Amino acid sequence: MSEFIPSGILTFIVISIGLILVPGPNVLVIVSTSLVHGKTRGLQAVIGTSVAMMLQLTIVAFSTAVFVSALSRGLVVLKWLGIAYLLYMAFVEFKALCKFSNGRDMPVAPLNALGSFRRGFIVSLLNPKTLVFFSAFLPQFITSQAFYFNQILVLSALFWMLALVLDSSYALMAGLAKNLVQQPRFQHAQHGVIGSLYVIAAALLSKSRA
């Protein structure tokens, strides 16, 4: 059984939790989705980010560092498409803010389950930094004393589950604040806050270096 458990597993868990808790594009999209559309839609966005992360972890598990690095460089164009997507969502929110300021209320467009999933999936998948990070971080906890694939499988699954739980916590907490921010006195600020979150997410994604 010990051959399936990488060395330094507790250290890996602590570091992973710290890294996941730091807000990045994924977290900001999840939070903004929950604030506007509720915790259910936020959790669906989490499913989207989790599926994308599972694909990235699978690539890292079955690929060499050189291949992952080359692949991430090839995703630069897609990364900028992801940035454009985030900026578009920010534009929609700021447009609503301007209309609200002019006395014209702009109702929030409904978001279905597929739309929520797609938000999370696109933003998470189009971040080449994630691939580079996984390929550099996970091997640090691999030893030659056990089978490589067993160790990388355990580490990948553990990181994925931690991300799923912690990202879901962000969605649930933001969902609790939904009723507060949607009160009439806060509606004016809501669009500005959500739009700003999207801009910050785009800025963080733009700093990702392939």
C-alpha positions as CSV (number, residue, x, y, z in Angstrom):
1,M,0.0,0.0,0.0
2,S,2.9,2.3,0.8
3,E,3.9,2.3,-2.9
4,F,0.7,4.1,-3.8
5,I,1.3,6.9,-1.2
6,P,3.9,9.5,-2.3
7,S,6.4,10.8,0.3
8,G,5.7,14.2,1.8
9,I,2.0,13.7,1.2
10,L,1.1,16.0,4.2
11,T,3.4,18.7,2.9
12,F,1.8,18.4,-0.5
13,I,-1.7,18.8,1.0
14,V,-0.8,21.9,3.0
15,I,0.9,23.6,0.0
16,S,-1.9,22.6,-2.3
17,I,-4.5,24.1,0.0
18,G,-2.6,27.3,0.2
19,L,-2.2,27.5,-3.6
20,I,-5.9,26.7,-4.3
21,L,-7.1,29.3,-1.8
22,V,-5.3,32.1,-3.5
23,P,-7.9,33.7,-5.8
24,G,-7.2,33.3,-9.5
25,P,-9.2,33.4,-12.7
26,N,-11.1,30.3,-11.7
27,V,-12.1,31.5,-8.3
28,L,-13.1,35.0,-9.5
29,V,-15.4,33.5,-12.2
30,I,-17.0,31.1,-9.7
31,V,-17.6,33.9,-7.2
32,S,-19.0,36.3,-9.8
33,T,-21.3,33.6,-11.1
34,S,-22.6,32.7,-7.6
35,L,-23.1,36.4,-6.7
36,V,-25.3,37.1,-9.8
37,H,-27.0,33.8,-10.5
38,G,-26.9,31.9,-7.2
39,K,-24.9,29.1,-5.6
40,T,-26.3,26.4,-8.0
41,R,-25.0,28.2,-11.0
42,G,-21.7,28.8,-9.1
43,L,-21.4,25.1,-8.4
44,Q,-22.0,24.3,-12.0
45,A,-19.1,26.7,-12.9
46,V,-17.0,24.7,-10.4
47,I,-17.9,21.5,-12.3
48,G,-16.6,23.3,-15.4
49,T,-13.3,24.3,-13.9
50,S,-12.9,20.8,-12.4
51,V,-13.4,19.0,-15.7
52,A,-10.9,21.3,-17.4
53,M,-8.4,20.7,-14.5
54,M,-8.9,16.9,-14.8
55,L,-7.9,17.2,-18.5
56,Q,-4.8,19.2,-17.6
57,L,-3.8,16.8,-14.9
58,T,-4.2,13.9,-17.3
59,I,-2.0,15.6,-19.8
60,V,0.7,16.2,-17.2
61,A,0.5,12.6,-15.9
62,F,1.0,11.0,-19.4
63,S,3.4,13.6,-20.9
64,T,6.9,14.8,-20.4
65,A,7.8,18.2,-19.1
66,V,9.1,19.2,-22.6
67,F,5.8,18.2,-24.2
68,V,3.8,20.1,-21.6
69,S,6.0,23.2,-22.1
70,A,5.6,23.0,-25.9
71,L,1.9,22.5,-25.6
72,S,1.5,25.5,-23.3
73,R,3.2,27.7,-25.8
74,G,0.8,26.5,-28.4
75,L,-2.1,27.6,-26.2
76,V,-1.0,31.2,-26.1
77,V,-3.6,32.2,-28.8
78,L,-6.3,30.3,-26.9
79,K,-5.2,32.1,-23.7
80,W,-5.9,35.4,-25.3
81,L,-9.3,34.2,-26.4
82,G,-10.0,33.4,-22.8
83,I,-8.9,36.9,-21.8
84,A,-11.2,38.4,-24.5
85,Y,-14.1,36.2,-23.1
86,L,-13.5,37.6,-19.6
87,L,-13.3,41.2,-20.9
88,Y,-16.5,40.7,-22.8
89,M,-18.3,39.6,-19.7
90,A,-16.9,42.6,-17.9
91,F,-18.2,44.8,-20.7
92,V,-21.7,43.4,-20.3
93,E,-21.6,44.3,-16.6
94,F,-20.2,47.8,-17.1
95,K,-22.8,48.4,-19.8
96,A,-25.5,47.4,-17.3
97,L,-23.9,49.7,-14.8
98,C,-24.1,52.7,-17.2
99,K,-27.8,52.0,-18.0
100,F,-28.6,51.7,-14.3
101,S,-26.8,55.0,-13.7
102,N,-29.0,56.6,-16.4
103,G,-32.2,55.4,-14.7
104,R,-32.7,52.4,-16.9
105,D,-32.7,49.1,-15.2
106,M,-31.1,46.3,-17.2
107,P,-32.3,42.9,-16.0
108,V,-29.7,40.2,-15.5
109,A,-29.7,37.8,-18.4
110,P,-30.6,34.3,-17.2
111,L,-27.8,31.7,-17.2
112,N,-28.6,28.0,-17.6
113,A,-26.6,25.0,-16.3
114,L,-24.6,24.6,-19.6
115,G,-23.7,28.3,-19.6
116,S,-22.4,28.1,-16.1
117,F,-20.4,25.0,-16.8
118,R,-19.0,26.6,-20.0
119,R,-17.8,29.7,-18.1
120,G,-15.8,27.7,-15.7
121,F,-14.5,25.2,-18.3
122,I,-13.3,27.9,-20.8
123,V,-11.6,30.0,-18.2
124,S,-9.8,27.1,-16.6
125,L,-8.8,25.3,-19.8
126,L,-7.5,28.4,-21.5
127,N,-4.9,29.0,-18.9
128,P,-1.5,27.6,-20.0
129,K,0.1,28.5,-16.7
130,T,-1.9,25.7,-15.1
131,L,-0.3,23.1,-17.3
132,V,3.2,24.5,-16.6
133,F,2.5,24.7,-12.9
134,F,1.3,21.1,-12.6
135,S,4.3,19.8,-14.6
136,A,6.7,21.6,-12.3
137,F,4.8,21.1,-8.9
138,L,3.7,17.5,-8.9
139,P,7.0,15.9,-9.8
140,Q,8.7,17.5,-6.7
141,F,6.8,14.9,-4.6
142,I,7.7,11.9,-6.8
143,T,10.4,9.6,-5.6
144,S,12.3,6.8,-7.4
145,Q,11.3,4.3,-4.6
146,A,7.8,3.7,-6.0
147,F,6.1,3.4,-9.4
148,Y,5.8,6.8,-11.0
149,F,2.3,6.4,-12.3
150,N,0.9,5.3,-9.0
151,Q,2.4,8.4,-7.3
152,I,1.3,10.9,-9.9
153,L,-2.2,9.4,-9.9
154,V,-2.5,9.9,-6.2
155,L,-1.2,13.4,-6.2
156,S,-3.4,14.4,-9.2
157,A,-6.5,13.0,-7.7
158,L,-5.8,14.6,-4.3
159,F,-5.1,18.0,-5.8
160,W,-8.3,17.8,-7.9
161,M,-10.4,16.8,-4.9
162,L,-9.0,19.6,-2.8
163,A,-9.7,22.1,-5.6
164,L,-13.2,20.8,-6.0
165,V,-14.0,21.2,-2.3
166,L,-12.4,24.6,-1.9
167,D,-13.8,26.0,-5.1
168,S,-17.2,24.8,-4.1
169,S,-16.8,26.6,-0.8
170,Y,-16.2,29.8,-2.6
171,A,-19.3,29.2,-4.7
172,L,-21.4,28.5,-1.6
173,M,-20.1,31.6,0.3
174,A,-20.7,33.8,-2.6
175,G,-24.2,32.3,-3.1
176,L,-25.0,33.3,0.5
177,A,-24.2,36.9,-0.3
178,K,-26.4,36.9,-3.5
179,N,-29.5,38.2,-1.7
180,L,-27.5,41.0,-0.1
181,V,-25.9,42.3,-3.2
182,Q,-29.2,42.1,-5.2
183,Q,-31.0,44.4,-2.8
184,P,-32.1,47.6,-4.6
185,R,-29.6,49.8,-2.7
186,F,-26.7,47.6,-3.8
187,Q,-27.8,46.9,-7.4
188,H,-26.0,49.9,-8.7
189,A,-22.7,48.7,-7.2
190,Q,-23.3,45.1,-8.1
191,H,-22.6,45.5,-11.8
192,G,-19.4,47.4,-11.1
193,V,-18.1,44.9,-8.6
194,I,-18.8,41.9,-10.9
195,G,-17.4,43.7,-13.9
196,S,-14.2,44.5,-11.9
197,L,-13.9,40.8,-10.9
198,Y,-13.9,39.8,-14.6
199,V,-11.3,42.5,-15.4
200,I,-9.1,41.2,-12.5
201,A,-9.5,37.6,-13.7
202,A,-8.5,38.7,-17.3
203,A,-5.4,40.5,-15.9
204,L,-4.4,37.4,-13.9
205,L,-4.8,35.3,-17.0
206,S,-2.8,37.7,-19.1
207,K,0.1,37.3,-16.7
208,S,0.2,33.5,-17.4
209,R,3.4,32.8,-19.2
210,A,3.5,29.8,-21.5
